[in-house]
Every structure is written in C-alpha cells, then in structure tokens.
Amino acid sequence: MDDLDGRKALIKALRLKKGRILDVGMGDCGCISFFLAKRGFNVVGIDYSTNAVHDSKKDAEKTKFKGSFEARLANAENLPFEDKEFDAVSAYHSMHHMENLESVVFEMFRVCKTGGFILISDLHEKGRKAYEHEDDKGEFLRKLEKLLSKYTNSIRKIKTKHNMIFICKKARTGCKGKGVSMVLPKDQLTNMILKKAYELYEKSGCKPGHDIDNWMQAERIIKRKILKMKEV
Ligand SMILES: C[S@@+](CC[C@H](N)C(=O)[O-])C[C@H]1O[C@@H](n2cnc3c(N)ncnc32)[C@H](O)[C@@H]1O
C-alpha cells in the first residue's frame, strides 16, 4: 500500500533507532518490513502465505538494507519464537486480515520484551473508504483496542490520513498495592496469597472446611484487596 505518512508515523512512534523487530503479516512486498530494515532495524517478517514469503525473499535480494531482513513462513496465531525475543512487534495493515485476533494479540505481546512496543497500524473509517474496504463504523478498531487494553494500560493512539496507529508499551506484569509490589499477574498473586492464608488459617486452629463462613469471608476480602491493586 502506498501510504508513506502512515509508515513514517509508525517509525516515529517506535522511538527506537535500532533493535530487533518482528513484523506480523508482512505481505508480499514486505513493505513495512523493508521500510524498517532500510532504516537500520533487524527485521524478521512473518506471513502464512508461501507466496508472500517467496516474493519478499526475492525482493530482499535486490534491496540494500542498513539493518537486516529475514522472511519466515509462520502463522501469527502461533509464533515460532521464544518469549520476549523482540524489541518491538509491528503489524501494518495486517490485523484486519487475521482470523483469530485474540491469539494474534496474545502472541505479539508474548514475544515482545518487557518495556518493548507493540505497534499496530490499521485503517480507520476514512482509510477503509480510500482502500475500498467495507465500512464497519469503526467496529474493528474498537474491538482491537479492547483486546490490547487487556494486556497493557499504556496505549497511545495516532491518527494519520488513513490509519489509526496503536502504540502499546509492554509493561511488567505485576501488582502494586499498599506494602506489596510483586512481579506477578493478578491471578497468580491471588492463588499465592490464598494458599498462604489457608496455611495460616489452619495454624490458628480454624480449618476452612470446618469454619466455612469465616474462611469464605477471608477469601472474599483477599480477592477484593488484590482486585484493587494496580497492575504495574
Ligand atoms: C494487507 S497484507 C499486509 C501488508 C503489509 N504488512 C504491508 O506493510 O503492506 C496482509 C497479510 O497478512 C497475512 N496474514 C493474514 N492472516 C495471517 C496469519 N494468521 N498469520 C500470518 N500472516 C497472516 C496475509 O497473508 C497477508 O499477506
């Protein structure tokens, strides 16, 4: 797609000068992948279309990169990479092609380093019109934003002529509360504290099984306190 302002805005949003970037759904021209590799990034582009991988590999042979480019055949729903391998993960005009958006977003956050960026650019209503996509009244972008907000509370949005760019920072998963600051997701923290509470309860002579009302009340209080904690 010929959309230079969108690509430039994406680079600007990235706020990095070098690093390893995964481009999800790079397409057959490797457009944003090439754009990033030419600017010095080490880019791995993935696509589940053999043609896209073949064509972008061929184009890469004729292109000069300041950084590097590698094309791989892979499904974005199940990325063949370790956790936290990349400084940033991008998806440019590809998210609206993904069948299982939830798995793709999960995978993008998984392979991104803590403190790294997930950059998604997709067509907004005007862009959809310009590229002759069906008008969805902004439904796709709303769904995407809701999904992203499950993984981070740091989302910045930039609107360009055709795109909405989401710049998401992958934060440490953890909880911060009065006297507690743990690098653990809330559900793990809840289980850990409840296990400890159960042990203490037993030691005090009251057994949760025997004193069920008290135990349930204690459990409710602990869960409420954890829910009130802020994820960091
Ligand atoms: C519009 S093209 C991508 C454009 C490209 N990113 C650019 O910079 O112009 C969308 C691409 O997403 C790919 N795609 C769709 N679903 C995918 C999935 N689950 N895994 C990997 N690639 C996928 C398609 O094969 C297609 O090449």
The ligand as an SDF file (V2000), in Angstrom:
LIG
                    3D

 27 29  0  0  0  0  0  0  0  0999 V2000
   -2.5220   -6.4280    3.5340 C   0  0  0  0  0  0  0  0  0  0  0  0
   -1.3310   -7.6730    3.7160 S   0  0  0  0  0  0  0  0  0  0  0  0
   -0.0330   -6.9680    4.6430 C   0  0  0  0  0  0  0  0  0  0  0  0
    0.5560   -5.6930    4.2410 C   0  0  0  0  0  0  0  0  0  0  0  0
    1.9340   -5.4370    4.7350 C   0  0  0  0  0  0  0  0  0  0  0  0
    2.0990   -5.6130    6.1610 N   0  0  0  0  0  0  0  0  0  0  0  0
    2.3950   -4.0220    4.3460 C   0  0  0  0  0  0  0  0  0  0  0  0
    3.2410   -3.4690    5.0500 O   0  0  0  0  0  0  0  0  0  0  0  0
    1.9360   -3.5060    3.3440 O   0  0  0  0  0  0  0  0  0  0  0  0
   -1.9370   -8.7660    4.9820 C   0  0  0  0  0  0  0  0  0  0  0  0
   -1.0980  -10.0240    5.1430 C   0  0  0  0  0  0  0  0  0  0  0  0
   -1.4660  -10.6910    6.3500 O   0  0  0  0  0  0  0  0  0  0  0  0
   -1.2440  -12.0750    6.1310 C   0  0  0  0  0  0  0  0  0  0  0  0
   -1.9440  -12.8560    7.1600 N   0  0  0  0  0  0  0  0  0  0  0  0
   -3.2790  -12.9260    7.4280 C   0  0  0  0  0  0  0  0  0  0  0  0
   -3.5160  -13.7470    8.4590 N   0  0  0  0  0  0  0  0  0  0  0  0
   -2.3070  -14.2140    8.8830 C   0  0  0  0  0  0  0  0  0  0  0  0
   -1.9030  -15.0840    9.9160 C   0  0  0  0  0  0  0  0  0  0  0  0
   -2.7840  -15.6690   10.7530 N   0  0  0  0  0  0  0  0  0  0  0  0
   -0.5830  -15.3400   10.0660 N   0  0  0  0  0  0  0  0  0  0  0  0
    0.3280  -14.7580    9.2460 C   0  0  0  0  0  0  0  0  0  0  0  0
    0.0040  -13.9260    8.2420 N   0  0  0  0  0  0  0  0  0  0  0  0
   -1.3060  -13.6460    8.0580 C   0  0  0  0  0  0  0  0  0  0  0  0
   -1.7530  -12.3080    4.7130 C   0  0  0  0  0  0  0  0  0  0  0  0
   -1.2110  -13.4810    4.1490 O   0  0  0  0  0  0  0  0  0  0  0  0
   -1.2770  -11.0340    4.0120 C   0  0  0  0  0  0  0  0  0  0  0  0
   -0.0530  -11.2310    3.3480 O   0  0  0  0  0  0  0  0  0  0  0  0
  1  2  1  0
  2  3  1  0
  2 10  1  0
  3  4  1  0
  4  5  1  0
  5  6  1  0
  5  7  1  0
  7  8  2  0
  7  9  1  0
 10 11  1  0
 11 12  1  0
 11 26  1  0
 12 13  1  0
 13 14  1  0
 13 24  1  0
 14 15  1  0
 14 23  1  0
 15 16  2  0
 16 17  1  0
 17 18  1  0
 17 23  2  0
 18 19  1  0
 18 20  2  0
 20 21  1  0
 21 22  2  0
 22 23  1  0
 24 25  1  0
 24 26  1  0
 26 27  1  0
M  CHG  2   2   1   9  -1
M  END
$$$$
